[in-house]
Amino acid sequence: MPAGGTVPAVATLTRRSDFLAVNAGRRAPMPGFVLLMRPRGDGDDAMRIGFTVTKKIGNAVVRNRMKRRLRALARSLLPVKGVPGADHVLIGRQGGIERDYALLEIELGKAFAKIAR
């Protein structure tokens, strides 16, 4: 949690240019997903998050299920372990839909720790 004890606001990335900008930042690959992070440098402490799952993962039902899992993970961990003033992107991977949710949560915590270094 940040020094002031308050949790920064969390917004959603929607523009393609924002996703492309985050792709140039730091990455933490995990078995179920890849976490990308890039500080914006605009002086705003708000965190932004984006989600993407490619068609390689499966049909629309599978992709939407994976996105729901990623959103739930981000909702629980991003306000606590995310980097204030940065954009984050979670990219779903092939094995992510079959992985245990608790294991994904542990892996996301590790990914945030790796990226924050």
C-alpha positions in Angstrom: 0.0 0.0 0.0 1.3 3.5 -0.7 2.8 5.7 2.0 -0.3 7.8 2.6 -2.4 4.7 3.4 -4.9 5.4 0.6 -5.3 3.1 -2.4 -4.9 4.8 -5.7 -7.8 4.7 -8.2 -7.9 1.9 -10.8 -9.1 2.6 -14.3 -9.3 0.4 -17.4 -7.2 0.7 -20.5 -9.3 0.9 -23.7 -7.2 2.4 -26.4 -4.9 0.3 -28.6 -2.2 2.9 -28.3 -2.1 2.5 -24.5 -1.8 -1.3 -24.9 1.1 -0.8 -27.4 2.8 1.6 -25.0 2.7 -0.8 -22.1 4.2 -3.5 -24.4 7.4 -1.5 -24.4 7.6 -1.8 -20.6 8.6 -4.5 -18.1 7.2 -8.0 -18.4 6.8 -10.9 -16.0 5.8 -14.1 -17.7 4.0 -16.7 -15.6 2.5 -20.1 -16.6 -1.1 -18.8 -16.8 -0.6 -15.2 -17.9 1.9 -12.5 -18.7 2.0 -9.3 -16.7 3.2 -6.1 -18.5 3.8 -2.8 -16.7 5.0 0.6 -17.8 5.1 3.8 -15.6 3.3 6.6 -17.3 5.4 9.4 -15.8 2.5 11.9 -15.9 2.5 12.6 -12.1 -0.9 10.9 -11.7 -0.9 8.1 -9.1 -3.9 6.3 -10.7 -3.3 2.8 -11.9 -4.7 1.5 -15.1 -5.2 -2.1 -16.1 -6.0 -3.8 -19.4 -6.8 -7.4 -20.3 -6.2 -9.3 -23.5 -6.7 -12.9 -24.5 -5.9 -14.0 -28.1 -7.9 -16.3 -30.3 -5.2 -18.9 -29.9 -6.6 -19.6 -26.4 -10.0 -20.8 -27.6 -13.4 -19.7 -28.8 -15.2 -16.7 -27.4 -16.6 -18.5 -24.4 -13.2 -19.7 -23.3 -11.6 -16.2 -23.9 -14.4 -14.5 -22.0 -14.0 -16.9 -19.1 -10.3 -16.2 -19.0 -10.8 -12.5 -19.1 -13.3 -12.8 -16.1 -10.6 -14.7 -14.2 -8.0 -12.1 -15.0 -10.4 -9.3 -13.9 -11.1 -11.0 -10.6 -7.4 -11.4 -10.0 -6.7 -7.8 -10.8 -9.6 -6.6 -8.6 -8.1 -8.4 -5.6 -4.4 -7.7 -6.0 -3.9 -4.6 -8.2 -4.9 -2.0 -5.5 -2.5 -3.6 -3.0 0.5 -4.7 -5.1 0.2 -2.6 -8.3 2.6 0.2 -9.1 1.0 3.6 -8.6 1.2 5.8 -11.7 1.7 2.9 -14.0 -0.3 1.0 -16.7 -0.6 -2.7 -16.3 -1.7 -5.3 -18.9 -2.6 -9.0 -18.2 -2.3 -11.3 -21.2 -4.0 -14.7 -20.8 -2.0 -17.7 -21.8 -3.1 -21.2 -22.9 -2.9 -22.9 -19.6 -4.5 -20.1 -17.6 -8.1 -21.4 -17.9 -7.3 -24.8 -16.4 -5.0 -23.5 -13.6 -6.4 -23.3 -10.1 -7.5 -19.8 -9.1 -5.5 -19.8 -5.9 -2.4 -20.7 -7.9 -3.0 -17.9 -10.3 -3.4 -15.5 -7.4 0.0 -16.6 -6.0 1.6 -16.2 -9.4 0.2 -12.7 -9.8 1.6 -11.7 -6.5 5.0 -13.0 -7.6 4.7 -11.2 -10.9 3.9 -7.9 -9.2 6.9 -8.4 -6.9 9.1 -9.1 -9.9 7.9 -6.1 -11.8 8.1 -3.7 -8.9 11.9 -4.4 -8.5 
